[in-house]
Amino acid sequence: MTLPDLSIWAITLASIDIAVFTFAATFLSDAIEESRKKQGEAEKRKAVDFELKVTDLQNKVNELKSSGDSDGVEDKLKEIKKARRKHDKEIKRIRAKYNSLRFGPCIVLPGSAFVLSYICSEIYKSIQMIFPWSTIIWTASFVILIYGAYRVLRSLNLVQDINLVVDSPKERMKQAFQEALSAHDQESQETINVTFPKQTFPAKIAPGSEIKLYFRVNVLSGKAVHACENWFFIPDGFDLVQPKEFFKQADDFVVPNIRTVRFDLGTVIKGTYTSGTLTCIAPKIEGTYYILYRVKSEEVSSERLSLEYTVKQ
């Protein structure tokens, strides 16, 4: 039985591959820019997630020093390693995806596959009566041809994705104008800032010493923020002195059931600041501790940040 001639398909797809690369080259700079953008977003998510998990792990370590139960710490370590592997895989996937428009992945790999498929097809023609080697050679030619076609389709699919993201020059000009208006609007939008003028971080303190955490909240841009609140998330080991009132977060919070102190600051107007002081007693067990904080208002809220304390004699 004579199997189909694949040499014509190999030549046809090789010519298509050259056209695809010529077309894809016009999108290469946009692919690089999009790749960097997505990698930056992934790295930012990784940094935020890692900081929160490390904070939770540190609290577990401090609990271990007093209880001796290491199960919670081991679980958190596994969770951090799993999250890190997940983020690393995401970065590699993004790089591999957008690198497929470069010369090597876009034309060398599929082109080589089509040439090799053509050679195998010609070999098959000369030995098609020699069984089973003829069938093996034809099968190899077919598999290599499919691989080359897959590489071409992958490049075309990526070109389509980028084409949906990248706008025409007219649309880019419109987008630039909108971004300029947006930047102007942002200057008039409210932005909150928190400073701790009487202390620098990371801070070193003695076990059982008193901490007076003085803070100031001011408006960087915009006119004013209303119903402003400053939240502090206090890990176990710290004894609250002022204020003593607190509430606990839910079980599914980043740091489950952590004590939360809320300062009601009211309305904060640009050009002024509102201050407050959190007083507490440092843990008696040496180690590194993190107090998280976040400012919230009707108009805008800040990210959840951390203050590092090293408790050491």
N, C-alpha and C positions, 0 to 999 in steps of 0.2 A: 504494500500500500504506500502510495506517495503522499507525503505530508505537505501542507501548504508552504509556499515559498515565502520566507520572512525577510528576504534581502530587500525587497521593494519597500516593505514597511520600515525597515531600518533606515534606508536612505531618505524616505519621506519625513520620518520623525526627526532625523538629524537636521534637515533643512528647516523644519519648524522650530527646532531648538535654537538655532542661530537667530531666527526672527524673534523668538521669545526673549532672548538675552538682550537684543537690540532695544526692544520695547521696555524691558525691565530696567535697563541701565538708566533710563530717564527718571526712574523712581528710586534709584539707589540712595541718593542723598536724603530723600524723604524717609526711606526705610531706616537709614542710620539714625536719623533724628527721632523717629517713632520708637526705635529700639531703645535709645538712650532715655527717652521719656518713660517708657514702661519699666525699664530697669530701675530708674530713679523712684518711681512709685512703689515698686516692689521692695526696694531697699528701705524706703521710709516706713512702710508697713512692718518690715522686719525689725527695724530699730525700736519702734513703739511697742511692738509685741514683746520683744526681748527685754526691754526695760521693765515692763510690767511683770513679766514672769520672774525676772531676777529679784524684783522687790518681794514678790510672794515667796520665792525660795529663801531669801534671807530671813524672812519672818519664820519660816519653817526651821531653818538652822538654829535660830535663837530659841525656838521651842524645844528643839532636840537637846540643847545644852542643859535645859532644866528637867526634861522628861526622860531623855534617853531613848525615845522611840524614833527610829530612823526611817520608818515606812513612808511617812509623808514626804521627807526630803528626797528619797529615791524616786518616788512617783513624780515629783516636780522636775527632777533632773531628766527623767525619761521624757516628760512632756516638752521640756526645753529642747532636748536633742531632736525630738520628732519635729517640732516646729522649725528648727534650723534646717533640717534636711528638706522639709517641705519648701522653705523659701529658696534654698540653694537650687532645688530642682526647677522652681519657677524661673529663676534667673537664667539657668542653662537652657530652658525651653524657649525663653524670649530671644536669647542670643542665637540659638540654632535656627529659629524661625526666620529672623530677619537677615541672617547670614546667607540664607539660601538664594538671595538675589545677587550674590557676588559671583565673580567669574568662575571660580572653581566649582562650587555647588550647582551653579545655574547652567554652565555649558560644558565644563570639563567632565564631570561625572556622567551626565546623561549622554554627552557626545561620545565618550569612551564606550559607554554601554551599547550605543547604536552601532559603532564601528565593530565592536567585539561580536555583537549579534549578527552583523552582516558577514563577518569572517566565518562564524560557526555555521551560518546558513549555506555559505559557499562550500564549506567542508562537507556538509550534509549531502549536497548535490553530488559530490564526487564519490561518496561512500554509501549512498542511500540503499544499496543492495546488500550492504554488510550489516547484518543484524546481530546483536542489539546496539552496536556502536552508533549506527545512524540515528536511531531513536534517541539515544542519550545526547548526541550532539544537537539534534533538533530541539529537544527539551531545554537544553542549556541556552540555546539561542532564543527560545521563546521567553524563558525566565528573565534573561538579561534585557530583552526588549521591553518586557513589562516594567522592569525596574527603571529603565531610562524614561519610559512614558510617565511613570509615577513622579520622577524628579521634575519633568516638564510641567505636569499638572500642578505639582506643589508650588512651583514658581509662579504659574499663572494665577493660582488661588491667592497667593500673597500679593501679587500685583493688584488683583481685584480689591483685596482688603485695604491696601494703601490708597488706591484710587478713590475708595469711599470716604477715607479720612481726609485726603489732601484735596483742597478746593482749587478752583480755577483762579487765575490772577485777579479777576474781578471780585471773586468771593473772598480772596485773601485780603484785598484792600478794604472790603467791607468789614471783615473780621478785625483788621488792624484798627479801623475807626471805632468799632464797638469796644475793643480792648482799651483804646485811649479814653473813651467815655467811661468804661468800667473803672479804670485807674482813677479818673477824676471823682467818680462816685465813692470809691473806697476811701479817698481822703476825707470825705464827709461822713463816712460810716464810722461807727463807734469801734474803737479798739482799746482793750483794757490791758494795763500793765501792773505787775506786782513786783515790788522790790523789798529787800531785807537790808536796810542801810546800816544796821548795827552788827551785822554778822556776815562772815564769808563762808562759802561752802566749797568742798566738804569741810565739816567742822569736827574738831576733836574735843571730847569732853570726858570728865572723870565719871566713873560709875556713881549713881545716886546723887549727882549734882543737879542744881536747879537750872532750867533752861528758860530764858525769857526771849521768845521769838517775836520780835517787833517787826511789823510789816506796814507797808504803804501801798494803797491802791489808787491809781490815777488813770485818766483818760488820755491816750496818745493821739487819737484822731476822733473826729466827731465833736458833738457839743456836750453830751451828758449821757450817762447810763442810769437806769432806774431799777429799783428793787435789787440792788447789788448785794451779793453775798460772797464771802470767802470761806471755802470749805477746806478743812484740814483732815486728813485721814491718818489716824494715830495707831501705829501697830502695838501689839501686846508688849509689855515691858515698861512702857512709859506710864507714869502716874499723873493724871490730870490735876492741876491746881486751880487754874483760872482760864477759861470757864470750866466748871465741872459738868455742865450738861452736855450730853452727847447722845447720838443714836447710832445703831449698828446697820451696816449695809446688808443686803440680802446674801443668801448662800451662793448665788450665781454671779456675784460681783467679782471683779478682777482679783481682789484680795477678800475672800469671803468673810463676812461678819466683822469687818474692820470698824473700829470706833470712828465716828465722824463728828467733828465739832464745826458748828456753823456760826459765822460772824455776820450779823445783819448790818450792812453799811449804808443802806438807804440809797439816796441819789448822789452820784459823784459827778461833778461838773469839771469840764476841761479847764486846766490852769490851776486846779486845786487838787488836794489829795485827801483821802480818808485813811486813818491808821487804826491799828489795833495791836494787842499783844496776847500771844498764847503762852501761858506759863505751865510748865510740867516738870516732872522729876525724871532724870535720865534712868535707863535700866541699870540694874545692879550687876547684870551679867555682861562681860566684855563682848564686843562684837561690832558689826556694822549694821546700822539701822537706817531705814528710809521713811521719812514723813512725806506723804503725798499732799498736794494742795491743788485747788482749782477755784477760779473766780467765775461766778455766774451772774447774769443780769437778764432783764427782759429783752435787751437788744442783742447781746452777744455773750459768749462764754469762752473761756480760755481752755487750752489743752490741760490734761492732768500731768503735772510735773512733780519732781521729787527733790527733797532736801536730804543730803547724806550726812549722817552722824556716825563717827567712829568713837565708840565707848571704850576707853582704855585708861588704865591707871597711870 
